[in-house]
Amino acid sequence: MRIVYIHQHFNFPWEPGWQRPWQFARRLARAGHEVTVICGGREKKDEVLEGVRVQRLAVPYENAMVFQQRLRSFISFMARACYFAAAEKADVVFASSTPLTTAVPGIVASRARRVPFVFEVRDLWPEAPVALGFLKNRKAIRAAEFLEKLAYRSAEHVIALSPGMEAGIKRVWPAAKTTVVPNASDVENFAPGRQRRQEIRQQLGWGPDETVLFYAGSFGVTYDVPWLIRLAGELHRRSKPVRVVAYGEGADTENCREIAQSYGLDPLQVLPGKIPRTEIERMLPAADFAVSTLVDSPALEINSLNKVFDALAAGRPVLFNHGGWLPEVLCDHGAGWRLSRLPAEAAEQLIGILEASDGSVQQASEAALELARTEFDRELLFQRFLEVLESVDQRRKSAARRRSPARR
C-alpha cells in the first residue's frame, strides 16, 4: 500500500513527545508499505528514516501556546497539509487527531485521489474543550461539531484510542465503523533500562533508600501537574525520603515552579525540563512509581495516556490522581493505586503504601510489566492497526474490480 499519514505532532525517537505515529509508521514501512508522513514543525524539511518519508511543514506548535495561538497553528497546518497530502499518490489516506482539523486534509486527499480515508481519534473534539471551558463561542462550537460529524461520515473506518472515545464517536455518527487501538507499551525499548535499574539510579544520584516518583509529559493545564508538585511538598514537610521528578514543560510550568518554591523545594531538581524519548526509556525503569495526573473532568478520563503505557513497559506501577478506564484497568490488575485529589491526603496514602510490609509495590511492578506484555504490547496493537488499513485497501481493490469491464 501507499499510505499518506497526516499527523500535525510527529516526533522522532530522539525528540520529546508522542511516539505512536513514528512507531506505527516505521512498522508499516517494515511490513513493505510505502509511507509518507505529513506533519508540522519549526521549519520545512523533507527527510527519510527507516523507509519512512517525513515531510515537515513550517507550522510551529508548542504546549505553552495559549488557546488562540494553538488554533492559528491548527488552521495553518490544515491549509498547507491539504495541498501536500493531495499531491501524494496514495492507496489509503490516514489522518490522526488532535487537532480535529487534521481530518480536513485527510478528506481532501482521499477525494482527490479517490481512495479510502481512515481517521484516528485521540481526543473527542469539540466535546472535551467545551466541557473544559476552552471553547465557548457558539459559532465555533457548531463549526467544530459539523467538522466532527463530517470526519466520521467521510471515513471508511475510525480508530479510537479508548472504549470511551469509541462510544463518543458512535454518539455522533452511529453508522461509523470503529476499532479501538489504544496507546501501546514499547516493552523491548525499556528492557535495557529495566536490566540496568540499579546502575542507572546511581548515575542519576537517586539513593538506595529513596523512593522516586517520575512524571514525563505535558505541563498543559489539563494535566494538573501542580497537584504532583504539591504532593512533593507535602512529603517534604513530613521529611519523607521521597524524590519527585517531573520532566516536561507547558502552560503550567511557571506555576509549578512557584508552588515548588512555596514548599521550600528546589524547582530545578523537581522540574528539570524536557527530556527526549530515549532518556525516558532509560530513566523511568529506575524510578519506583510513575505518576498520571489530570484535572477533575470526566471528559478527560477517557484519554489514552501515553505515560501510563510507558510505565507498564518500564515495569513501574502508576499513581493516579484521577478516575477513568486506565486507573480501573491498572488497579484491577494490581498495577497501580488511585490517590486523593487532596495532596495532603494523597501524601498520607502514599506513606501507607510505602510502609506496608506485604510486598505490594514489588507485586505491582511485576503486574505492570505483565499487563504491558499481554494487553498493550506495541507489536500486538500494531497488528490491529494494520488490519484496519489493509481491510479498507482490500475493499477499495474489490470495488475497483467490480467497476472494471469483465475480460473476455
N, C-alpha and C positions, 0 to 999 in steps of 0.2 A: 504493500500500500504506500501511496504518497500521502503523508499526513501533514497538514498545516496546523500547528499547535499555537494558539493565541493565549498569551498569559502576560499581563502587564508586569507582574512582580516575579521575575525569573532570576534565580541565583545559581551560580556555580558552587561547587562544594567548598571552595576557599572563601566564599563570601558569606556574611551574616544573612540570615533569613531562611525562608521556607524552602525545603529541598524536594518536595513532591514533584514539581514539574521536571526538574533535572533528572531525578531518579527514574521517572516513568519514560521520559524522552530517550534517555540512553539505553534503556531496556528495549524500547521499540526499535531503535537502530540496531541493537544487538540481535534482535529477532529477524532482522533482514528488511525492515521497513525504512523508507526514506522520510526523514523527519526535518521539518523546518519550523523553528520556534520564532515567533514574532513577539517581542517584549519591549519594555521601556527601560530607560537608563539615563545616566547623566550625559552621555554623548553617543552619537551614532556609531555603531560598529557592526561588522559582519564577520563572524568567526565560526570555525568548525572545531568541535571537540568530540572525540569518540563517535564520529559519524553523524553527529547532530549539528545541523547548521543553525546558528543563532543570529537572528537579525535584531539588533538593538536599535530602537528609535530614540531620538534625543528628547525624551519626556521624563524629566526628573520627578522623583517621588520620595518623600521621607515620612516616617511615622510622626515626626514632630510637627508636621504641617497642620494648620487649623483646617476645619471642615471645608471652608471656601477654597483654600489652596488645593486641597485634595480633589475637590470637584473639578477645578480647572485642569488638573493633571489627568483626571479620568476622561474628560471630554477631548482633550488634546490627543491622548493616546487612541481613543476611539476613532477620531477622524483620520489620523495618519495610518492606523492599522488597517482601516478599510481598504485603502489603496494598495498597501503592500500585501495584504492577505489575498485580495482578489487577483493580484498579478502572479501568484504562485500556482503552478499546476498541482492538483490535488485529487485524491480519491475520497478522502474524508477530511472535513474541517472540524477541528476540536477547539473549543474556547472554554476557558475556566474563569469564573468569577472568584473573588471580588476584584474590581467592581462589576456591578451588573452590566455596565456599558460595554464590557468586552463581548457581550452577546452580539452587538451590532456588527462589528467586522466579521464575526463568525457567520451571521446570517447573510451579509453582503457577499462574502467569498463563496459560500455554499451555493447561492443562487447564481452568481456569476459563472461558476464552474459546473453548475448542475450536479452537485454531489451532496451526500448527506452531511448534516450538521449535528454534532454531539455537543451538548452543553453540560459543564460541570458546575455545581452549585456549592460554593464554600461557605456562604452566608446567605440567609434569606433576606434579600432586599426587595422592597423597602421596609419589610416588616421589622427588622432589627433596628435600623436607625430611627424609625418612627417611634418604636417602643422606648428607645433610649433618649428620645427628645432631640436628636441631632437633625432630624428632618421635620420641619414644621409647616413649611409653605404648602398650602393645599394643592396648588397647581403642580408643584414639583412632585408631590406625593402621587397625584393622579398620573403624571407622566411616567413616574417610576413603576407604578402598578401596570400601566399599559405596556411598558417595555418588558416587565417581568412575564406577563401573560404571552406577549409576542415571542419571547425567548423560548418558553416551554412549548408553545404551539408549533414553532418553527423547527424545533429539534426532533430529529429522528429518535433520539434517546437522551435521557437526562441522568447524569450521575450525581448522586447526593453523598455528602460526606458523613451523614449520620442518619439514623432512623427518623429523628425529629425533623430533619431537613426534608427527607423524602415525604413525610406527612404534610409538610408545608407546601411542597410542590403540588401534591395531589389536591390540596385545598384550592389552589389557584387554577390548576388545569387537570381535572380528574383523568383525562384520557392519556396523560403523559406516560410513556414507557420509562420506567425508572430502575436503577440499580444502585444499591448502597456500596460505596467503596471508601471506607474511612481512611484517615491518615494511617501511616504504617510505621512499623518498627524496623530499623536497619540493624538487625541483630548482629550480623557479621562485622559491620563497621565499628561497633562498640566492643568487639571481642578483645582487641589489644588492650583497651583501657580496663576492661574487666580483669584481664590476666595480670596487669601491672598496677593494680589498685593501690597497694601499699607504697610502691616506689613513687607513684605519681603524687600521692598525698605528701610524701616527704619533699618532693620537688616544689610543691605548692606552699609548703610551710604549714600544712594542717597537722596539728598534733595528734598523737595516737589516742588520746583521751578526749579529743574534741569531736563534737557532733556537728556535721556540716550540712546546712540546708542550702540547696542550689536552685537558682532560678535563672533561666536564659530565655529571653523573648522580648516582646514589645513592652514598652512602658506607656502605651496608649492608655487613655483614661478608662477604657472598658476593662482593663486587666487588673485594676486595683492593686498595683504593686505597693502603694502606700500601706496597705494592710500588712504586707510582709515586713516592711521596714519598722512598722510599729511593733510587730511581733518580735523582731530582733531587739528592739528597745526594751520591751517587757522582759525578755530573757536576760538582757544585760542588767537590768535593775535587780534581778534575782540572783545575779552573779553566777549564772549557769554557764558551763563550758560549751556554749553553742555558737558556732560561727554561721552567719548568714551572708551569702554572696549572691547578688542579683546582677546578672550581665544583660546589657541591652540599653536602649535609650528610646525616648519618645516624648510625648507632650507632658508626661508626669515626672520627668527626670529631675527638674529643679525642685519640685515639691518634695520628692523623695529625699533629696539632699538636705533640705531644710528639716524634714522630720528626723533624719538620722542625727543631725547636729543637736536637735532639741533633746534627744535621749543621751547625748554625750558620746555618740558613735562617730567614728572616722568615716566620712562619706566616701573617701577613696578606697577604703577597704570593703565597705558594704556594697558600693556601687562602682565597680571598676571600669564600666563602659562596655561597648560591644566587643564580641569575640567571633571569629569565623566558625563555621560549622565543624571544621576539623578539631578545633580546641574544645568544643562541646563534647565531641566524641571521646576526647582524651580525658577531660576533667570530670564529666558527670559521673562515670562509674566510680570515681574516687570519693565522691560525696556519700552521705548517709541517707539523705532524703532529697527527692525533687519536690518542688512546690508548684502548684497550679492555683492561680488566683483569678477571680472575676468579680466585677461589681454585681450587686444583688439584682439580677434581672432574668426572668425565665427565657427571654429572647436569646440570651447568650448561652444558656445551659444545654442547648442542642449542638453547640460547636464541637468540632473535631480538633481538639487542641494538640498541636504537634509536639509540644513539650512533654505531654503525658506519654506519647508513644516512644519518644526518645528515652524517657525514664525507664520504661519497660525494657527496651533494648539494652540499657545500661545495667539492668538488674537492680534498679533502685525503686523502693516504694514511694508513693506520692502522698503528700499532704495537700488536701483541698480546703479552700475556704468557701466552696460553693457546691450546689447540687447539680443534677443533670445526669445524663446517661453514662458518662465516663466515671464519675465517682461511684455510681451504682455498680458498674461492672468491676471496677478495681476493689471496692470494699467487699463485694460479694465473693471475690476470689482471694480475699485476704492479702491484697497487694497495695492497700492504701488506707488512709484514715481521713475522715472529714472533721475539720476543726471548726470552732465557733467563729463567727464573724467579728466577735469582740476580741481584739488582740490579747487583752489580759487573760480572758478565759481560755483562749487558744494556747497561751503560754503554759497555763496550768495543765491543760490536756496533754500537751506535748511532753511536759516533765513527767507526767504519769506514764506515758508510753515508754519513755527512756528509762524510768526507774523500775519498770516491771521486769521480773526475772523469769518470764515464761518463754523467752527466745522469740517473741513475736516479731521483732524487727528483722532478724535473720530469716525467719519463715516468710515474711512479707517480701524480702528481697528475692528469695527463690521463687515465690509465686509470681512476682512481676516478670521475671525472665521466662517462666513457663508460659505465661499469658502472651508475651511477645512472640514466642516461637509457635504456639498453637493457633492463635487467633489473628494476630496482626503483623505477621512477618511480611516484609515488602514483596518478596517473590510471590507469596500466596495471593496478596491483593493485586499485584500487577497482572496476574493471570485473569482475575475477574475483570479488571480494566481492559485488558487486551481482548477478551471475549466480546465486550460491548462494541469496540471498534471493528473487529473482524465481522461481527454479525451484521452491522449496518452496511459494511462494504459488500458482504455477500448478498444482501438484499438488493443493493444497487446493481450488482452484476446480474442477478437473476432478472431484475426489471429490464435491464438493457437487452438481455437475450430475448425476452418476450416481445420487445419492441422491434427487434431485428426481423427482416423477412426470412422465412424459412428457406434453407438451402436445398437445392434440388440435386 
